[in-house]
């Protein structure tokens, strides 16, 4: 199925067991700081501290969920982290800010070669694996709905990072570079700024 660019950048494949598995769903950035804190608190209330750490890491680094889940303890031991992105195959270098580092330090550290978000459902005694994207989506979607937020999924972490970088810096070329987008227009649509700006224009007119 062909999806127009301005629609495709907002749509990712997510999971819903009640609908037979994978579905196409729109996901959004989390714009409010209070909403971000609400999701953190909700995950803590559910006893999902490791999932809260993943959430904090995602919104502070802008990594795709596939790259977060592929992180090993040895990857984050240095001040500057270097990984090969699974989607682009490019080397990405970034630092962990205080929020991300503090969250990771709250976890019990595994062996250097262990996944940071390692699955404990290793029933057959085989090779250790990280959580699945499906599991993380389910947790984040549930936490979002508990906080009154719809359309929250794994890709919301990367969108939230981009949205708040733009809000803080007003530097669109920087955000475009961080996300490795082909144009500024794609970046604006990706983080929902275009629609937000239009909504504000309508709301503020009042002729």
N, C-alpha and C positions, 0 to 999 in steps of 0.2 A: 504494500500500500504506500503510495507517495503522499508525504505530508509536507505542506508548504513550510519554508524555512521559519517564518515568524511563528508558526505553530509548533514545529518540531523542537525548537530550542526550549520550549516550555514543557514538553512531554517526555517522560521517561517510562521505561517498563518497570512496573512495580508488581507486587504480589498480593493476591487476595484469595485465600483458600476457599472462601464461600462462593467465589465466582470461577472456581476451577483452575486457579493458578495465576499465571501472568495476565495482567491487564494494562491498558494504557491509561495513565493518570497524570493530570496536571499537578505539579508541585510548586510551592511558593517559598520565597525566603521568609524568615521570621524577622519582621521589621522592628518590633518593640523590644527594648532591653528587658522590660518587665515580663514579656512573654518568654524570652529566653530563660530568665530566672525561674519562671513558673515551670518550664519543662525540666530544668535541672532539679528543682525541688520535687517534682512529680516522680522522676526516675529514682531519686533517693527514697521517697516515700514507698515506692514499690520494691525497695531493696535491690535495685539494679545499679549499684555503684560503678561497676565496670562499664555499663552502658552509658552512664552519665559521663564518665571519662572520655569515652569515644565521642559523645556528643560535643563536649568541650573541645576536644582535639579537632574535630571536623570544622567547627565554626571559627576556629582560630588559625587554621592552616589552609583551608580551601581545597584540601585534597579530595579526590574522588573516593567514594566508599571502597572501591576495589583496591586502591592504594593504601588506605587506612588499614584495611583488614590484612593486607600483605606485610605490614610493618612487623619487624622483629626487634627484640630488645637491643640487639647490636646496632640497629639502624639509628637509634635515638640516643646513643651514648655520647656522641660528640655535640659540640655547640651548634654546628651547622649540619643539618641532615641532608643527605644525598640519596635519592632513590631513582630508579628507572620507572617511569610511569607505565602502567600496564597498557593503557589505551594508546598513547602516542609513541611509546618506546624511547622517549627522550629522557635525558637526565634532568631531574629537578632538584634544585638546592634551595633550602629554606631554613629559617631558624624557628625554634620553638619559643614563643613568648612566655611570660611569667604564668599566665593562666593555664596554658597547655602543659608547661613543665610541672606546675603544682599539681595538676590533675593526674598526670602520669606518675608522679612521685607518691601518690596516695595508693597506688597499686603494689601488690607484692611482686617484686621483680622475678622474672623467670630466667632461664639460662639464655646466653647470648643468642642462640639460634632458635629460641622459642618465639612463637607469634605473641605479640602483645595482647591481642584479643583471641586467645586460643580457645577453641571449643573443648568443653569437658565431656562431650558426648562421644568419646572415642570407644565405642562399644566393642569393636573387633580387635582392639589392641594394636592397630596399625599405625601408620604415620599420623602425627598430630596435624590438625588442620585448624584454620581460624574460623570464626563465626561465618555464617553464610550471609549474603546480602539480604536474603529473604527474612532471616531472623531479625536483623537490625531494622529493616523496614517495618516489620510487625511491631517491634517495641516502640519505635519513634512515632509511628502512626497512632498507636494506642495512647501514648503519652500526650501527643498533640491534641487528640480529641478530648482527653480528660481535662485539658487546659482551655478547651473551647476553640481550638485551632483545627481547621480542616486543611486538607491537601498538604500534609506534612509527611515527608518520606526521606529516604536516605539522601537524595539529591538536594534536599532543602539545606543541608549543612553547607555545601559548597555555594549555594545561592545566597545563604545568609552571610557567609564570609564576604562575598563580593559586594553585596548590598551595603554592608556596614563599612567596608573599606572606601566605597564611593561616597557614602554619607560623611565619613570622617575627613577624606582628603579632597573630595570634589575633583579628583584626577582620573578622568575616564581612560586616557591612554595607559595609565598604570594598571587599572583594573583589567583592561583588555589584555595587557601583557601577562598579568598574573594568571588569567584564565586561558591564555593562548588562543584568543578568538581572532577571527579573520577581519573583523571590522568593529568600529565603535557602535554601530547600529545594532549589531548582534548582541553586544555586551549590554546595551541599554535594555533591549527586550528581554534578555536572559534574566536580569535582576529585577525586572518589573518597573523600572524607573519611568519608562515611557508612559505606561498606563497611569501610574501614580501622579505624574505631572499633569496629565490631561484631566484626571479627576479633580486635582487641586485647582486647576484653571476654571472648571465648571463651578466648583463650590464657591470660589472666591469672586465670581463675576457679579451676581446679584444686582442686575440693572434695575 
